[in-house]
Amino acid sequence: MRNYRKSDYAINKYSPNIVYRFHDEIIEVSLEDYLKENPDKTEQDFVELKALSDEIYYEQDRVESAQTRKDISIHGLEEMDCCSTRPLEEELDELAVEIQNRRYARTALKRLFAAGVLTEIQKRRFRLHVFRGLSTRQIGRLEGTSHQAVAKSLNLSIEKLKKFFSEQG
């Protein structure tokens, strides 16, 4: 049986809110939050945005499932010279360094976000673009706004961050 807690599609579909799932956190945008941040929007706009969000997550889930079916077993190939790998110790050392670097990056990002340089909308869009790899068009569709507005927001975020870092030395 499939574990729906790990499926972004299921998490979003079975929540009344729009769900953004990141590596280390889940952010939910409720109808009330959406209307508060977008006073010119209606409940119907939220419903349409939620349906679009469900559709995007469904498509991602479908693509991942299709790729999983294409995976093949490598049982028996481990003894062939053409399939040899690096020693496990090297792999583990490299993985440990990568994990530590991610921790440092996450800590730095939390401190940066806590510094109040970016608005909540800019933080959300920055996370979606940089960490989730969503395009400005995808973010625009999720949020019910134009991709130009998202791009402008991201560019402004980058400028603010550059200024912040230059002031920090």
Secondary structure per residue as TSV (DSSP state, phi and psi in degrees):
chain	resnum	aa	ss	phi	psi
A	1	M	-	360.0	140.4
A	2	R	-	-76.1	141.7
A	3	N	-	-88.9	101.4
A	4	Y	G	-72.5	-13.1
A	5	R	G	-68.1	-20.9
A	6	K	G	-97.2	-2.9
A	7	S	-	-94.8	116.8
A	8	D	H	-59.7	-38.0
A	9	Y	H	-60.9	-49.0
A	10	A	H	-66.1	-41.6
A	11	I	H	-58.8	-46.2
A	12	N	H	-69.3	-44.4
A	13	K	H	-62.7	-42.5
A	14	Y	T	-90.0	5.6
A	15	S	S	-102.5	143.7
A	16	P	S	-74.0	-10.7
A	17	N	S	-102.1	170.9
A	18	I	E	-89.6	126.9
A	19	V	E	-109.8	129.7
A	20	Y	E	-110.2	118.9
A	21	R	E	-108.5	123.5
A	22	F	-	-109.9	176.4
A	23	H	S	-56.6	-43.2
A	24	D	S	-119.0	8.6
A	25	E	-	-160.7	160.5
A	26	I	E	-123.2	127.7
A	27	I	E	-113.4	131.2
A	28	E	E	-115.8	133.2
A	29	V	E	-105.9	113.1
A	30	S	-	-84.8	167.9
A	31	L	H	-57.1	-43.3
A	32	E	H	-62.8	-44.5
A	33	D	H	-61.7	-43.7
A	34	Y	H	-61.5	-47.3
A	35	L	H	-67.9	-33.3
A	36	K	H	-67.3	-41.4
A	37	E	H	-79.5	-19.6
A	38	N	-	-130.9	74.8
A	39	P	T	-62.0	-20.5
A	40	D	T	-85.2	-1.3
A	41	K	-	-98.8	162.9
A	42	T	-	-117.6	174.4
A	43	E	H	-61.9	-35.9
A	44	Q	H	-63.8	-37.7
A	45	D	H	-60.5	-41.6
A	46	F	H	-63.3	-43.8
A	47	V	H	-60.8	-43.0
A	48	E	H	-65.7	-40.9
A	49	L	H	-64.5	-40.7
A	50	K	H	-62.2	-42.9
A	51	A	H	-63.5	-40.3
A	52	L	H	-64.7	-41.5
A	53	S	H	-60.4	-45.2
A	54	D	H	-58.5	-42.6
A	55	E	H	-63.9	-42.5
A	56	I	H	-64.6	-46.7
A	57	Y	H	-63.2	-38.4
A	58	Y	H	-61.2	-45.1
A	59	E	H	-63.1	-41.9
A	60	Q	H	-62.3	-42.7
A	61	D	H	-63.8	-41.5
A	62	R	H	-63.9	-42.9
A	63	V	H	-64.7	-42.7
A	64	E	H	-62.8	-40.8
A	65	S	H	-64.7	-41.4
A	66	A	H	-62.5	-40.5
A	67	Q	H	-67.3	-39.5
A	68	T	H	-59.6	-39.6
A	69	R	H	-66.3	-23.0
A	70	K	H	-83.1	-18.2
A	71	D	-	-61.6	140.6
A	72	I	-	-119.0	158.5
A	73	S	-	-77.7	142.9
A	74	I	-	-108.0	15.5
A	75	H	T	-56.5	127.2
A	76	G	T	95.7	-14.7
A	77	L	-	-86.0	-13.5
A	78	E	T	-64.5	-19.7
A	79	E	T	-93.6	-2.3
A	80	M	S	-85.7	139.5
A	81	D	G	-61.0	-34.7
A	82	C	G	-70.1	-14.2
A	83	C	G	-112.6	16.0
A	84	S	-	-71.3	153.6
A	85	T	-	-123.4	174.9
A	86	R	-	-69.2	160.5
A	87	P	-	-58.7	146.1
A	88	L	H	-58.7	-35.2
A	89	E	H	-60.6	-41.2
A	90	E	H	-63.9	-43.8
A	91	E	H	-60.2	-44.7
A	92	L	H	-66.8	-40.6
A	93	D	H	-61.7	-44.9
A	94	E	H	-63.3	-41.9
A	95	L	H	-64.3	-40.8
A	96	A	H	-62.4	-42.3
A	97	V	H	-64.0	-43.3
A	98	E	H	-62.5	-43.1
A	99	I	H	-63.2	-43.5
A	100	Q	H	-63.4	-41.5
A	101	N	H	-63.5	-38.6
A	102	R	H	-65.2	-38.8
A	103	R	H	-62.3	-45.5
A	104	Y	H	-60.5	-44.5
A	105	A	H	-63.3	-42.6
A	106	R	H	-63.7	-43.3
A	107	T	H	-63.1	-44.2
A	108	A	H	-62.8	-41.4
A	109	L	H	-66.3	-41.6
A	110	K	H	-61.5	-43.0
A	111	R	H	-64.9	-41.1
A	112	L	H	-63.5	-46.5
A	113	F	H	-65.4	-34.3
A	114	A	H	-71.3	-20.4
A	115	A	T	-70.1	-10.5
A	116	G	T	77.3	22.0
A	117	V	-	-72.8	-38.5
A	118	L	S	-110.9	152.6
A	119	T	-	-75.9	167.9
A	120	E	H	-61.3	-39.5
A	121	I	H	-64.1	-44.1
A	122	Q	H	-63.3	-40.5
A	123	K	H	-61.0	-46.7
A	124	R	H	-62.1	-46.8
A	125	R	H	-65.8	-38.6
A	126	F	H	-61.3	-46.4
A	127	R	I	-60.8	-46.5
A	128	L	I	-62.0	-41.2
A	129	H	I	-75.7	-49.1
A	130	V	I	-79.7	-45.7
A	131	F	I	-93.0	-30.7
A	132	R	S	-96.2	-14.8
A	133	G	-	75.6	19.5
A	134	L	-	-77.2	144.2
A	135	S	-	-77.8	168.0
A	136	T	H	-64.1	-33.4
A	137	R	H	-66.7	-42.9
A	138	Q	H	-63.8	-42.9
A	139	I	H	-64.2	-42.5
A	140	G	H	-58.7	-43.3
A	141	R	H	-64.9	-41.8
A	142	L	H	-62.2	-37.9
A	143	E	H	-97.1	-4.0
A	144	G	T	72.0	35.6
A	145	T	S	-136.5	174.8
A	146	S	-	-78.4	154.5
A	147	H	H	-68.9	-26.2
A	148	Q	H	-66.0	-38.9
A	149	A	H	-65.1	-39.7
A	150	V	H	-65.4	-45.7
A	151	A	H	-61.4	-42.5
A	152	K	H	-62.4	-42.4
A	153	S	H	-61.9	-44.1
A	154	L	H	-65.6	-41.9
A	155	N	H	-64.0	-40.3
A	156	L	H	-64.3	-39.2
A	157	S	H	-60.4	-46.0
A	158	I	H	-62.5	-42.7
A	159	E	H	-62.6	-42.8
A	160	K	H	-61.8	-42.3
A	161	L	H	-66.5	-40.8
A	162	K	H	-60.3	-44.8
A	163	K	H	-62.9	-43.8
A	164	F	H	-58.7	-47.0
A	165	F	H	-67.6	-37.2
A	166	S	H	-67.2	-34.3
A	167	E	H	-72.6	-28.4
A	168	Q	H	-76.1	-21.0
A	169	G	-	91.8	360.0
